[in-house]
Amino acid sequence: MSSVVRLSRRSHARTGLNPESSVIHSHQFQSVYQPILSPTHQKLVGYEALVRVSRRHQPVSPVSLFKRAQELGQTAELDKHLLHLHLANYSAQASPVWLFLNINPDTCVHPEASLERLAAQCKRNGIHPEKVVLELVETASDDPDALMEFIHNARTLGFQIAIDDFGMGDSNFERLWRINPLIVKLDRSLLVNAENNNRARLLLESLVRMIRESGSLVLLEGIENGAQARIALATEADLLQGFLFARPAAIADTSVEKSESRLRSVVTDSSEWTLQDHRDQENYLRLLRFEIMDACHGLARGNDFRHSCHRLLELDGVKRCFLLDGNGVQQGNLAHASQDLNRGKFNPLYHSAGASWSHREYFRNALERPQNINSSRPYVALPDAKRTITLSTSLPTQSGVQVLCVDVHPDEVFHGQMTFPSTL
């Protein structure tokens, strides 16, 4: 995660402080490097350069250091010092991997820390700029035109561009599309929220998919446990980073082997979990199909609607059943699961006898594919304003062709990780 702080143009002003007041001279710095891995290739593909700071043998937070440098107008000097330190200490020049450097674009247009000087420093250390990924905080600059000029110049010199901490603050897609980075690093808070909230997990998956479809690679950082790793792998993110694989440290052959071994272990464990989940889901779908067909047989014989749906409504996630005629008009009220009785909030849309659902996808699916049990796409259902999938199938009855509809809350089935096929 970047330690870059937001910097205004005024922060470039010289303060005239003597060397004893300089944040550089009054602190000690050590470069450390955290592996970045590709789950597809199951190997290390880069390092992020980070800094460990101390003062009088006591650790200092990099965030507080940058804050102090900003207050003193020394951010440009500090950035320049750290970039040169990271390049000088980098010992993987011969490896075909990226070096990720946190950099503030406002600082880089400063005369004493220009991109040209950074490129020259890279070459002096035997590192071609194309192997260097400059991580920019998307909201770091208050001058969009200057930011775009910086990015253009960086690419001209051969540097790659990444956006850091996307998804926090006032991140937005318009700037992302303008910048068109090679890599987008998502803020760790998105992954933490996804671990604890199913809706956040769905949003994370959608965000990863949208960024990848727009033409950038996605890096999920801050992965610290197996649950987060499984979520990250399920999103199909391109790159992974976190303490689960390796902590920031000096580069060594043994650390590469350990991080890659840990990645392979995580991928294997995730595959086993996925396989078991698939088996469990297949069993659930098989039982769901059986109970829907049994309800249809009862209705075809003229049995009571609520009685016919009784066993179906006992299955996990199943909330309601309702019956439509051949024109999509609801026949009677809903038959609902027992746990749906105490809904807790008044909703005039819950009692829906006589409502017309002919415009709904699930009704059209049942008429177009009469021999199947069809799944709708997820949507927010009117009776409870919750994410719902409606399963539907047509059946012949004494009153003519009717459509049995079954509302399922997918977020309550397999922790929201259930994928319903288009037909059961």
N, C-alpha and C positions, 0 to 999 in steps of 0.2 A: 504494500500500500504506500502511496506517495506521501512524503513528508513536506511537499510543496505547499506553501500557504498563499492565499490570495494577496496580490501585490498591486498597489496603486502606482501611478506614474510618479507620484511625489516621493516614493520610497527610494528612488534613485539618487536623491540629493546627497551630496557629500556633507558629512558632519564635522570633518576636521578633527576627529578624535585621535588621540595619540595611540601608539601601538599597544600600550597597556590596556586600553579600553576596547580593543578589537576582539570580536568574538572568535576570530581565527586564532589569534595569539594566546587567548586566555582559555582555550579548550584543547583537548586532545581528541583525535579522530582515528577511527579504524574502519576500513572498508570490509564489509561482509557481503556475501552473494547468496541469494536464495534460488534454488533450481526452479525452472519452469518446464513442465513436461507435457508431452502429447500423448493422450490416452490411445489414440489411433495407432501411433507408431510404438507406443509403450517405451519411450526413451526420452532423455533430457534434450531439450531443444533450445534452452536459453537460461540466462541468469539475470535476476534483478539485483543491481548494485544498491546496497543500503549502507547506512552509516551507524556506527556505535560511537557515542559521544560521552566524554567524561571531563570533569573539572575537579582538580585537586583529588583525583582518585575516586571521585563519586560519579555514578552514572547520571547523565543528563538526557532528558527526553528530546529527540530531534525536533519535535513539534515546538517545544518551548524555546529551543535554540533558534529556529527560524523566526519565531515570534519576536525574540529579542533582537535578532539581526534586522528585522523589518523596522522595529522601533528606532534602531540606530542608523538606519539607512545603509546597511551593509549586506543586504541580500545578494546583490550582484557579486560582490567579492566572495561571499560564502559559497554561492552556487559554483562559481568558477573554481574555487579551491577544492570543493568536493568532487566535481566532475574530473578534474585532473588527478585527484587522489585515486578515484575509482579506476581510471584508465591505467594509471601507473601500477596499481596493485593487481590488475586483472591478469590472470595466468592461464587463460584458456584460448590464447590467440589462435592456436593451430586447430582448435575444435570447430566443427561446422555448426556453431550455435550462435544465437543472438545475445548481445549484451544490452539489457534494458537500463536506461539512465533516466531518473526523474529530473525534469528540467522545467524551469519557469520561462515561458516565452517572453515575458516582459524583461526578465533578466538577460536573456540571450540577445536582445537587440541593443543592450547596453554596450558602449564602445569597448569596455574592458573585458567583455565576455561574449564576443561575437561567435557566430556559427563557423566562420572561417577559421578562427583560432581553435575551436573545438575539433574541427576536421583535421587541422594540422597536428593537434595533440594526439588524435587517434592514430594517424599515420606514423608519428614518431614512436608510438608504442606498438607498431606492427598490426594495427587493427584497421581494416578497411571500414569506412563509414557505413557501407551497406550491411555490415554485421551489427550495427548499433541501432537500437530502437529508442527513440526519444519519447518518453512518456509525458504527455501534457495533461494537466488538469483542464478539463473542457471549459470550465468557467474562470480560468486563471487570469485571462486578459480582459480588461474593460475597453479594449479597442479592437473590435472584430477585424477591421481592415489590416491592422498591424499583425494580428495573429495569423491571418491568411498569408500575408507576405512572408512571415517567418516560416510557415509550413512550406510554402513554395521554395524558399531559399534552401531549407533543410533537404528537401527532396532533390533539388538541383545538385547539392553536394553529395548525394548518395544515401543520406540517412533515411531510415524507416520511421513512420509516425504511429504512435499508439495514443489512445485516449484513456486516461486513468480515472478511476472512481466514478464511472458513468452510472447514473441511477440515483445520485444523491444531489442535494441542493436543487439548483434550477437547471439541471441537465435537460436538454431537449433534442429532438431528432433533427430539427432544421439545421442546427449547427453541426450535428454529427454528419449529416449528409454533405454539408459544405466542406467539412474537413476531409471526409473520405479516408479515414485511417486504415492502415493495414490491420491493426488489432484494436479491439475495444475491451478494456478491463472493467468488469462490473464491480461495483462497490460491494464489499463483503456483507453489508447489512442486508442485501437482497437474498443472499444465500442463508443467512441466519434466520431471517423471517420465513423463508421457504421451508426451513426445517421444522418450524413451529406452527405454521399456518398453511393449510392446503390451498387457499385462494392465492396466497403469496407464491406458492410453488407453481401454480398454473400461470401466474403472471410472469414469473421468471422464465418458464419454458417458452412463453410467447415472446418475451423480450429477446431471448437468445435466438430464437428462430427468425425474428424480424431483422435483427442485426446481421445475421449470417446471410439472409436473403438480400440484404442491401449491399453486400460485397465485402464485409469485414470479417476477420476471425474474432472469435469471442474467447476471452480468458476469464475464468472464474478463480478468484484468489481467496485466501483466508480459509482454506479447507482444513479443518482440524480434527474431524472424526469420520467414522465410516458412514454414518447417516448422511452427512453433508457430501461425502464423496459419491454416494449412490445417487443423490439428487443431481449433482453436477454431471455425472455420466449420463443420467436420464435426459438431461437437457440437450445432449450432444454438443456441449461446448468443446471448442477445438483445443484449448490449452488449460492446464490446471496448475495451481500453485498453493502451497500452504504447509503448515507445520506437520500435517499428517505425512507428508512426503519427505520434507527436510526443513530444518531451521536455517536461517541465515548463518553462514560461516565462511571460513576461508575455503577456496576451491581445492579439492583433492580428488584423486582417482577413486579413493574409497567412498567418498561422499556421493560421487556420481553413481557408483554401483549400488549403494544403499538406497538412493532415491528412486532409481529405476526398478530395483527389486521391490520396493514398497509399492510403487505404482502397479506393477504386474500383480502383486498380491491383492491390491484393492480392486483391480479390474476383474480378477478371478472370483473374488468374493461377491462382487456385484453381479456377475454373470450367474452365479449359483442362486443368489437371491431372486434374480429376474426369472430364472427357470422355475423355481418353486412358486413364485407369484403367478406365473403363467399357468402352471398346473392347477393351482387353487382357483384361479379365475375361470379356467375352463370348466371345473366342477360346478362353480356357481352358475355359470351361464347354462350349463346342461340342466341343472335343477330348475332354473328360472324358466327355461323353455318348456320343460315338462309341466310345470304348474300352470303356465299360460295355456298350453294345449288342453290340460285337464279342465281348466275353467271354460274354455271354448266348448268342449264336449258337453259340459253341464248346461251351458246356455243353449246349445243346439237342441238338447233334450227338453228344453222348457223349464229348467230349474230356476229357482230364485237367484237374482243377480248377486246379492250380497253373500248368499250361501256358496254360490259357485266360486267366488273370489276369496273365500275365507282363508284357505291354505296359502294362496298366492300372497296375500297381504301380510303373512307372517315372515316372509323372507327379508333378509337384511336389505335396507335401502328402499324397499317398495313402500310407497306412501299412499297411493290412491289408484282406484280403478274407475273407469267410467265407460259408458256405452253410447255410441253414436249411430244414428240411422244412416241410410244410404246417401243422405244429403248433408251429413255432417252435423246434424242437430242432436244435442245431448238428450238422452233418454233417462229422465230421473236425475237424482243428485248423485254425488260421489259416494263410492264405497271406500272407506279409508281405514288405514292401519290403526291399531289400538294406540300406538305411540303418537299418532297424529290427532287424537281426540282433544287433547289439551294444548291447543295451538297458542293460547295466551294472548293473542291480539285480535281485535275485531277486524274483519275483512269482508266487505259486502260481496266480493267476487268469489268467495268460497262456495256459496250455494249457487250452482250454475245450471240447474235443470232448464232445458229449452235454449241454452246458448248455442250459437252456431260456430263450429270449429272447422268449417269447410275450407278455410283459407290456410289452415295449419299444415305444415310439412308432414306430420305423422298421419293425418287423414289421407292426403294424396298418396303417400307411400303405401298405405294399406290397400287402396283401390288399384294402384299400378302394379303392386306385387302381392296379389291375393293369397299366394301359397306360402308366404314367408311371414315371420315375425320381424318387423322392421324397427330399427332404432333411429330416432331423430337426432339431430345435432343438439348439443347442450343449449338450453335457453332458460330464461327466468320465467317460471310458471306463475300465473296469476293467483292461484289459491293461497300461496305462501311466500311469493317473491323470493324463491330459492332456486339455485341452479338445478335444472331438471332434465332428464332424458325421458322421452315418452316412447314406449314400445307399443306397436300397434299391429293388428292383424284383422283381416275381414273374415266373417263366418256367416254361413247360411242359418237363418232362424225361421221360426214360424211367421215372423213379421217381415221377412225378406232379408236382404244382405245388411248386416250391421258390422260395426267396427269396434272391437274391444281395445281400449287404451289403458296402459299401465304406466303410471308416473313413478320414476325411480330417482332418488337423490344420489347421484354418482359420488358426491363427496363423502357419503357415509358408507361406501363400499370399498374395502381394501385401502382405507386411508386416502381415498380420493385418487388412487393410482390405477383404477380400473379403466380399461379401454373397451368400450362397447363397439362391436362390429356393426356394420350397416344392416346386417340381417343375422338373426340368431339361428 
